[in-house]
Amino acid sequence: MSLAQVLFYLMAFIVVVSAVFVAATKNLVRSIFMFFITLFALAGLYVLALADFVAITQIVIYVGGILVLILFAFML
């Protein structure tokens, strides 16, 4: 197995586990932070797929905008 395959399987495992944790947990704060990890790992998968623009867009729009909006709505 090459390094790219190992990284892909590691990132895919992180995405699946954290997404299941987001859906299964009842604690909203932990769910939001695991959603943060899910979005970053998904951006890592985009980088591995050589879709750099989509990865940067994922980080800027979803992590930088949507997730912060969810955190502010929860804190309010």
URDA-V741110 format. One line per field, one symbol per residue. ss: DSSP state (H for helix, E for strand, L for the rest). A space follows every 10 residues. Layout:
ss: ???
//
This chain:
ss: LLHHHHHHHH HHHHHHHHHH HHHHLLLHHH HHHHHHHHHH HHHHHHHHLL LHHHHHHHHH HHHHHHHHHH HHHHHL
//
